[in-house]
Amino acid sequence: MISLTKDIDSLYKQLISYEPNPITDLICEIKKNNGELHKNYPSGWKFKSFLDESLPSLIDQGGIYVFWWRNKSSGDLDPFYQETCTRSYQVQGKQIIGHTGEIPAYHQIEINFSDEWLEQYRGDIPLYVGKSADSILKRVRQHLQINHTKYKGKTTADQLRRGIERLFYLHPHTANLIKNHVEYSFIPLHGVDDVINRFYLEDYAIGKLRPLFNIDIER
């Protein structure tokens, strides 16, 4: 029987105690020999091999991870104040009861990020908290889709990149935004034995950090 074996508050304090690492620890530039961009990597970036010895220790195990927007100087927040950032996005809510059209209608909820919201964070801004049972690195690769200059896909594992695209849909190269401004931290909690610890720590960290792209509404 699997049971809760660790103190969640202690795990959370451990998670946020780690200095976030730049995404560039996990990716590398890729171009053809003549300097042109490869057709499969139009952003100019790809993830390092799973066997690359320069990858952080234990990132190939399961656990809880956090994506952060680096906020160590005033310049790091500049993209949020430029015209290419909408500072808002919509999510679909519950179906509208009593709607008479042939196609079901749904409430559209507008989420806005004000100056006050951004400025409450003295350190890095939390973007997304997630969990993985067997490989944090695999989930990070799915979230970022770094080989795309712009990303238009939609899967169950790409929430970070879709969140960036929602806010910066006017930006011509969101992969560069990620490369220049996004960081990550994680805590290993691998396999079946930690399934409940991962569940509670993820929810606990979301409630504590209030990350941008974990926002969900009732459906």
C-alpha positions in Angstrom: 0.0 0.0 0.0 1.3 3.4 -1.0 1.0 6.1 1.8 2.0 9.7 2.4 5.5 9.3 3.7 7.0 12.8 3.7 6.1 16.2 5.1 4.7 18.3 2.3 5.6 21.6 3.8 9.2 20.5 4.2 9.3 19.2 0.6 7.9 22.6 -0.6 10.6 24.5 1.3 13.2 22.3 -0.2 11.8 22.8 -3.7 11.9 26.6 -3.5 15.2 26.7 -1.8 17.0 25.7 -5.0 18.3 28.5 -7.2 16.5 28.2 -10.6 18.7 27.1 -13.5 18.6 28.7 -17.0 16.9 26.7 -19.8 20.2 27.0 -21.7 21.5 24.2 -19.4 19.2 21.9 -21.2 19.4 23.1 -24.8 22.1 23.7 -27.5 22.2 25.7 -30.7 21.9 23.8 -33.9 22.6 25.0 -37.4 23.9 23.5 -40.7 27.6 23.7 -41.5 26.9 26.7 -43.8 25.3 28.5 -40.9 21.7 28.2 -42.1 19.0 27.0 -39.8 18.0 23.3 -40.0 14.4 22.7 -41.3 13.6 20.5 -38.3 14.9 23.2 -35.8 13.8 26.6 -37.2 14.2 28.2 -33.8 18.0 27.4 -33.9 17.7 25.4 -30.7 17.2 21.8 -29.7 17.3 19.8 -26.5 20.5 18.0 -25.5 20.6 14.2 -25.7 19.3 12.3 -22.7 22.8 10.9 -22.4 24.5 14.2 -22.3 26.8 14.3 -19.3 26.4 18.0 -18.8 22.7 17.7 -17.9 21.8 18.3 -14.2 22.0 15.2 -11.9 18.7 13.4 -11.3 16.7 15.4 -13.9 16.1 12.1 -15.7 14.1 10.9 -12.7 10.5 11.7 -11.7 9.6 14.6 -9.4 8.1 18.1 -9.1 9.4 20.9 -11.3 8.7 24.7 -11.5 9.2 27.0 -14.5 10.1 30.6 -13.6 10.4 33.9 -15.5 13.7 35.3 -14.5 13.2 38.6 -12.6 16.6 39.7 -11.4 16.7 43.1 -13.0 14.2 45.6 -14.4 15.2 44.6 -17.9 14.0 41.0 -17.4 10.5 42.2 -17.1 10.6 44.4 -20.2 8.9 41.9 -22.5 5.8 42.1 -20.3 5.5 45.8 -21.0 6.1 45.7 -24.8 3.4 45.7 -27.4 4.1 42.0 -28.2 2.7 41.0 -24.8 -1.1 41.0 -24.4 -1.0 40.8 -20.6 -4.2 38.7 -20.8 -5.7 35.6 -22.3 -9.0 33.7 -22.4 -9.9 30.3 -21.1 -13.2 28.5 -21.8 -15.5 28.0 -18.8 -18.8 26.2 -18.3 -21.4 25.8 -20.9 -24.0 28.5 -21.0 -27.3 27.0 -19.8 -30.3 28.1 -21.8 -28.4 29.0 -25.0 -30.6 28.3 -27.9 -28.1 28.1 -30.8 -27.3 24.8 -32.6 -23.7 25.0 -31.4 -23.1 25.0 -27.6 -21.9 28.2 -26.1 -19.4 28.6 -23.3 -18.4 31.3 -20.9 -15.1 32.9 -21.9 -13.1 34.0 -18.9 -10.6 36.8 -19.4 -7.4 36.6 -17.3 -5.4 39.8 -16.9 -2.0 40.3 -15.4 -1.7 43.8 -14.0 1.4 45.8 -13.0 0.5 45.1 -9.4 0.4 41.3 -10.1 3.9 41.4 -11.7 5.4 43.7 -9.1 4.4 41.5 -6.1 7.2 39.1 -7.0 10.5 40.3 -5.8 12.3 37.3 -7.2 11.6 35.1 -10.1 8.0 34.9 -11.3 6.4 31.4 -11.2 5.0 30.3 -14.5 4.0 26.6 -14.1 4.3 23.8 -11.6 4.1 20.2 -12.8 5.0 16.6 -11.9 6.4 13.6 -13.6 6.5 10.0 -12.5 9.6 8.9 -14.4 11.5 11.8 -16.1 11.4 15.5 -15.4 13.6 16.1 -18.5 11.1 14.4 -20.8 8.2 16.6 -19.5 10.3 19.7 -19.8 11.0 18.9 -23.4 7.3 18.5 -24.1 6.5 21.7 -22.3 8.9 23.9 -24.1 8.8 22.7 -27.7 12.0 24.6 -28.1 12.7 23.6 -31.7 9.7 25.7 -32.9 10.2 29.5 -33.5 6.5 29.9 -32.9 4.3 27.0 -31.6 0.7 26.3 -32.6 0.2 22.8 -31.3 -1.9 21.6 -28.5 -1.2 18.5 -26.4 -1.7 17.6 -22.8 1.9 18.2 -22.0 2.8 21.6 -23.6 1.2 24.0 -21.1 4.2 26.2 -20.6 4.8 26.9 -24.3 1.1 27.4 -25.0 1.0 29.9 -22.1 3.9 31.8 -23.5 2.2 31.9 -26.9 -1.0 33.2 -25.4 0.6 36.1 -23.7 3.1 36.8 -26.5 1.2 35.7 -29.7 2.4 38.9 -31.4 6.1 38.1 -30.7 7.9 36.8 -33.7 10.2 34.3 -31.9 8.8 33.0 -28.6 11.6 30.3 -28.5 14.0 33.1 -27.9 11.9 34.5 -25.1 12.1 31.2 -23.4 15.8 30.9 -24.0 16.4 34.4 -22.6 14.0 34.5 -19.7 12.7 31.1 -18.5 14.4 29.1 -15.7 13.5 25.9 -14.0 14.0 24.1 -10.6 13.0 20.7 -9.5 13.0 18.1 -6.7 13.3 14.4 -7.4 10.4 12.2 -6.2 10.7 9.2 -8.4 8.4 6.3 -9.1 5.5 4.6 -7.6 6.6 5.0 -3.9 6.3 8.8 -4.2 3.1 9.0 -6.2 1.1 10.5 -3.3 3.9 12.9 -2.3 4.1 14.2 -5.9 0.3 14.7 -6.0 0.1 16.7 -2.8 3.3 18.7 -3.4 2.2 19.8 -6.9 -1.1 21.1 -5.5 0.6 22.6 -2.5 3.2 24.4 -4.6 0.5 25.7 -7.0 -1.5 27.2 -4.1 1.6 28.8 -2.6 3.2 30.1 -5.8 0.1 31.0 -7.8 1.8 30.4 -11.2 0.5 32.0 -14.3 -0.1 29.0 -16.5 -1.6 26.6 -13.9 -4.8 28.7 -13.8 -7.8 26.5 -14.4 -11.5 27.1 -14.0 -14.6 25.0 -13.4 -16.1 23.3 -16.4 
